[in-house]
Amino acid sequence: MRAWSVYDNLNEMNFERRGTPLDVLGIGQKILIEKWLIETKVKNYTINDDYTIDVKENIDLYMIGSYEFPKYIKFNSIDGYFICDVCGLTSLIGCPNYVKGIFRCRENRLTSLDDCPKHVGSFDCGENGLSSLIGCPTYVEYNFYCDCNALTSLKGCPQTINGVFSCCFNDLISLEGCPTLVGGDFLCQGNKKKFTEKYVRSLCNVKGKIEL
């Protein structure tokens, strides 16, 4: 008598509009995730039950050469830093929810911060095409850099930055929406309007230097 196989039950199931048996079980998706992680040299990872990915070390995807992450890739928590500079990214779909170190996505093609991490150690979205900070992290422990974009407003910015805050070289004519507390330096030179130190301090308690 032929031994029972898991595929006997799979063949009896109705997979119409649900994909192949392997896809239904999630086996195919996990294989795709693992293959991509190996190709991008991501190590020390855990694939969770919902197929999000936790990583207990740094991730450096600098110049990976992709316009977006594959649809089956969604990072969750990163214990180190997460670098995705110069990748040609047009969106941050697939990026982590939490990054213990710095999250850096400089020199991409981003026009929106939708789907970026919500909690980070430091945040750097410089040298993109951003006109708004709506969607940026709600909690930044240390530094925040949004320089060299096309920002016309700082609304959406976290209100407490314990380190450096830089909004240099944008199209700002007002600093309304900026953090109310900056523990390090406040850098805002190179905007459409040259701001005064008195104006900056009227909006923000800056513990470090103000560079205009």
N, C-alpha and C positions, 0 to 999 in steps of 0.2 A: 504494500500500500504506500502511495506517495506521501511523504511528510507534508504536514501543513505548512503553508508559507504565508507571510504577511500580505503577499500580493493576492492571495485568494480572496481575502476580505476587501482589498482595494478594488479588485475587479468587479465586485458585487455592488460597490458604491456608485452613486450617480455623480459623476464629475462634470456634468454639463454646465458650462459657464463658470467652472471653478478651476480650470487648468488641469494639468497632468497630476497623477497620484503623488509624485514627488513634490510638486508645488503645493498641493493641499496639505501635506504633512509638514511643509516648511523645510524639507531636506534640501531641495534645490536652492532655496534662498540662502540657507546657511552656507552651502558650498560656494555660492557666488560671493558672499561676504568674505569668507576665509580666503578665497582666491585673490580678491582685490586687496585685502590687508597684507597678504604675502607679497604681492607685486609692488605695493607701496612701502614695504619694509616696516610696517607697523607690528610691534611685538608686545608681549605681555598684556594681551587683551582678553576680555570676556564678552561673549555674545549672549545677551540676556534673552529671556523668554519672549520678549516683544521684538527681538532682533535688533535692538539698539546695542551700541558697543561702548563698553567701559574700557579705558586704557590706563594702566598704572605707571606710565612713563611719558616722556616727551614725544610729540609728533611734529615732524618737520616735512611738510609737503611742498616746500619751496619749488616753484617752477615745475610742478607736476604735469603741466600742459593739458589741463582739462577745463572746459567752460562751466562745468558743474559736476557735483558728485553724482555717481550712479544712483538711480532711484531706490536701490535696495540698501544704500549706505545711510545710516543715521547714527552719529556719535551721541553718547549721553554724557558721560563724566570722564574728564581727563585729569589725572593727578599731576601732570607736569604742564608744559606749555603746548600750545597748538599754533603752528605757523602755516599759513596758506598764502604767502605772498606770491605775486607774479604768476598766478595760475589762470588768468583770463576769466575769473569767476564773474558771472553776471547775477548770481544770487548766492545766499548762504544756506540754502536748503541742504540738510545733511550735516551741518556743523553741530558741535556739541551744545548741550544745555548748560553744562558747568565746566569751567576750566580753572584749575587751582593756580596755575601760573598765568603767563600772558597769552591772550588771544590776539593774533596779529594777522591782518588780511590786507596788507598794503599793496598798492600797485595792481589792483584788479580793475574790473569794469562795473563795479557796484554802483547802483543808483538808489538802493534801498538797504536798510539794515534789518529788514524782516528776516526772521529765522536765525538771528545771531544769538550767541549765548546770553543767558539772563544773569548769571553770576560768574565773575571772572576775577583773577588777581589783578591784572592790568589789561587795558584794551587799546588797540591801535588799528584804526581804520583809515589811515592817511593815504593820500594819493589815489583816490578813487573819483567818482563823479557824483558824490553825495551832495544833495541840496538840503537834506533834513537829517536830524539825529533821531527821529521817531523810530522806535523799535530797538534802540541800543540797549545794552545791559542795564538792568535796574539796580545792580549792585556791583561796584568796582572797588576793590580793596585798596589799590595803590594808584597807578598812573592812568591817565586817559589822554589819548592823542587822536585828534580829528583834523589835523593840519592838511593843507594842500588838497582841499576839496572845492566844492562850489556852494558851501553852506551860506544860506541867507538868514538862518535862525539857529539858535542853540536850544530851542524847545525840545524836550524829550531827554535832555542830558541828565545823568545822575546828579543828585543834589549834594552829595558828599564825595569828595575825592581826597584821599589821605596823602597822595603824592603829588605829582606834576599834572597840571592841566594845560593842554596846548590846543589852541584853535587858530593857529597862525595861517596866513595865506589862504583866506577864504573870501567870500563876498559879503562879509558882515558889516552892517551899519549900526547894529545894536547888539549888546551882549545879554539882553533879557533871555532868561531861560538857562543861564550859566549856573554852575554849582553855587550853592550858598556858602560852602566851606571847601577850601582847598588847603591841604596841609603842606604842600610844597610850593613850587613856583607856578605863577599864572602867566602863560605866554600867549600873546594875542597880536603880535606885530604882523604887518603885511596884509591887512584887510582893507576894504574899500574906505572905511573911516578910521582915522587914527584916534584911538581912545586915550583918555587921561587916567592917571592912577587914581585920582579922586573918584572918577566914574566907576572904575572897576571895584574899588573898595566900598562903594555905595551899594553894590549888588552882592559882593562876596567877601567873606572873611578869609583873607589870604595870609597864610602863616609865613610863606617864603617871599621871594622877589616877584615883582611884576615887570615883565618885559613888554614894552609897547612899540 
